[in-house]
Amino acid sequence: MARPRKPLLSRERIVTAALALIDEEGLQALSTRRLAAELGVSGPSLYNHFTTKDEILDAAADMVIAKVDVSGFGPDGDWRRGLTEWARSYRAALAAHPNFVPFLAQGPGRRPAGLKMADAAFGGMVEAGWPPAQATKVCAMVRYFVAGSALGSFARGFVDDAAAYDPADYPHLGQAHLLAEHQQQVDEGAFESGLRALVDGLALQHQPVS
């Protein structure tokens, strides 16, 4: 029997399948046995590319974070633009894989794409005149804010049944049943408002180092 022209497996195919499984069923669903079954191969075949499940998770995390745009931290030193564009791109990348956010929120570890993102953001802030200690805190703040925003939907946290919000018990939630219907508007509006407040607040305390 002739060999296939293309190998049955590649690192990219394995990682893509792992992300799809996590997106559909959650982090707990991922195992090398289940992943091999999804790919239609034997379990040991995966070990030609990855030694452990953790290596697969790290590669999947790098695939997601590699999509984050940090080009806003340019030579012009406009940290506001850099921070804003980074946060928006970061949220978009994470929001595409909400089940994976708890793992991504742990930080870059030794993952190249994660480290490059952290280096670009931190470096951009320092080059714009932020003291290194403050730049570290700002980058941490953005990560907390973005991860929380991407983890779930505020609007979907309320059911669309008006009867669930009896005015006798919840006098201020008379319109809460309408939130789910406007999920995108509510969630994206909240993120943009929070991001603007964050950047404006930082601008008030920014004192460039000389």
C-alpha positions in Angstrom: 0.0 0.0 0.0 1.5 3.4 -1.0 2.3 5.9 1.7 0.1 8.9 1.8 1.6 12.0 0.2 0.9 14.0 3.4 1.5 12.7 6.9 -1.6 11.8 8.9 -0.5 14.0 11.7 1.3 17.3 12.2 1.8 19.5 15.3 -0.6 22.1 13.8 -3.3 19.5 13.2 -3.0 18.1 16.7 -3.2 21.5 18.3 -6.1 22.7 16.1 -8.0 19.5 17.1 -7.2 20.0 20.8 -8.5 23.6 20.7 -11.7 22.5 18.9 -12.3 19.9 21.6 -11.7 22.4 24.4 -14.0 24.9 22.7 -16.8 22.4 22.4 -16.5 20.5 25.7 -14.1 22.3 28.0 -10.6 21.8 29.3 -11.6 18.7 31.3 -12.5 16.9 28.1 -9.0 17.0 26.7 -6.9 13.8 27.1 -4.4 12.2 24.7 -6.7 9.2 24.3 -9.7 11.4 23.5 -7.6 13.6 21.2 -6.2 10.6 19.3 -9.8 9.3 18.8 -10.9 12.7 17.5 -8.0 12.6 15.0 -8.6 9.0 14.0 -5.2 7.7 15.1 -3.7 5.6 17.8 -2.6 7.3 21.1 1.1 6.6 20.7 1.0 8.5 17.3 0.7 11.7 19.2 4.0 11.1 21.0 5.9 11.6 17.7 5.0 15.2 18.1 4.2 15.9 21.8 5.5 14.0 24.8 2.7 15.0 27.2 -0.8 16.6 27.3 0.8 19.7 28.9 3.0 20.2 25.8 -0.2 20.1 23.7 -1.8 22.7 25.9 1.2 24.9 25.8 1.3 24.7 22.0 -2.5 25.5 21.9 -1.9 28.5 24.1 0.8 29.8 21.9 -1.4 29.3 18.8 -4.1 31.6 20.4 -1.7 34.2 21.8 0.2 34.4 18.5 -2.9 36.1 17.1 -2.7 39.0 19.6 -1.6 42.3 17.9 1.1 44.2 19.9 2.2 46.4 17.0 0.5 49.4 18.6 3.6 49.7 20.9 5.5 51.4 18.2 8.5 53.8 18.2 6.3 56.8 18.6 5.9 56.0 22.3 2.1 56.4 22.3 1.5 54.0 25.1 -2.3 54.8 25.2 -2.7 53.6 21.6 -0.5 50.6 22.3 -2.3 49.6 25.4 -5.8 50.1 23.9 -5.0 48.1 20.7 -3.3 45.4 22.6 -6.2 45.0 25.0 -8.8 44.8 22.2 -6.8 42.3 20.2 -6.0 40.3 23.4 -9.7 40.1 24.3 -10.7 39.0 20.8 -8.1 36.2 20.8 -9.3 35.0 24.2 -13.0 35.5 23.6 -12.8 33.1 20.7 -11.9 30.3 23.1 -13.6 31.1 26.4 -13.2 27.5 27.7 -9.5 28.0 27.4 -9.2 31.3 29.2 -8.5 29.7 32.7 -5.4 28.1 31.3 -4.3 31.1 29.3 -4.8 33.3 32.4 -2.1 31.5 34.2 0.5 33.5 32.2 3.1 32.8 29.5 5.3 30.3 31.4 8.0 29.3 28.8 5.7 29.7 25.8 7.4 31.8 23.0 4.3 33.7 21.7 3.2 34.5 25.3 6.7 35.7 26.2 6.9 37.8 23.0 3.6 39.4 23.8 4.6 40.2 27.4 8.0 41.5 26.2 6.3 43.8 23.6 3.8 45.2 26.1 6.2 45.7 28.9 8.9 47.1 26.6 6.4 49.5 25.0 5.4 50.9 28.4 8.9 51.3 29.6 10.0 53.0 26.4 7.1 55.4 26.8 8.5 56.5 30.1 6.8 54.2 32.6 9.1 53.0 35.4 9.6 49.2 35.1 7.8 48.5 38.4 4.8 50.5 37.3 4.9 49.0 33.8 4.7 45.5 35.3 1.6 46.4 37.3 -0.1 48.0 34.3 0.5 44.9 32.1 -0.8 42.7 34.9 -3.9 45.0 35.3 -4.6 44.6 31.6 -4.3 40.9 31.7 -6.7 40.7 34.7 -9.2 42.9 32.9 -9.0 41.1 29.6 -9.2 37.6 31.0 -12.2 38.5 33.1 -14.0 40.0 30.1 -13.2 37.1 27.9 -14.1 34.4 30.5 -17.8 34.8 30.1 -20.7 37.0 29.2 -22.3 39.4 31.8 -25.5 39.6 29.7 -25.9 35.8 29.4 -25.8 35.6 33.2 -29.4 36.7 33.3 -32.3 34.6 32.0 -34.8 36.0 29.6 -37.8 35.3 31.8 -39.2 38.5 33.4 -40.9 36.4 36.1 -37.5 35.5 37.5 -37.1 39.1 38.7 -40.0 39.7 41.0 -39.9 43.4 41.9 -40.7 42.5 45.5 -37.4 40.7 45.7 -35.3 42.6 43.1 -36.7 46.1 42.8 -33.9 47.3 40.5 -33.8 44.3 38.0 -37.0 45.0 36.2 -35.2 45.0 32.8 -32.7 42.3 33.5 -34.5 39.7 31.4 -33.7 41.9 28.3 -29.9 41.7 28.8 -29.4 38.4 27.1 -31.1 39.7 23.9 -28.5 42.5 23.7 -25.5 40.4 24.7 -23.0 41.7 22.3 -23.9 45.3 22.8 -23.8 45.0 26.6 -20.6 43.0 26.8 -18.6 44.9 24.2 -19.9 48.2 25.5 -18.8 47.3 29.1 -15.4 46.3 27.9 -14.8 49.5 25.9 -16.1 51.6 28.8 -13.8 49.8 31.2 -10.8 50.0 28.9 -11.3 53.7 28.4 -11.6 54.3 32.2 -8.5 52.2 32.7 -6.4 54.1 30.2 -7.7 57.5 31.3 -7.0 56.7 34.9 -3.5 55.6 34.1 -2.9 58.8 32.1 -3.7 60.8 35.2 -0.9 59.1 37.2 1.7 58.8 34.4 4.8 60.7 35.2 7.5 59.8 32.6 10.9 59.0 33.9 13.6 61.4 32.8 
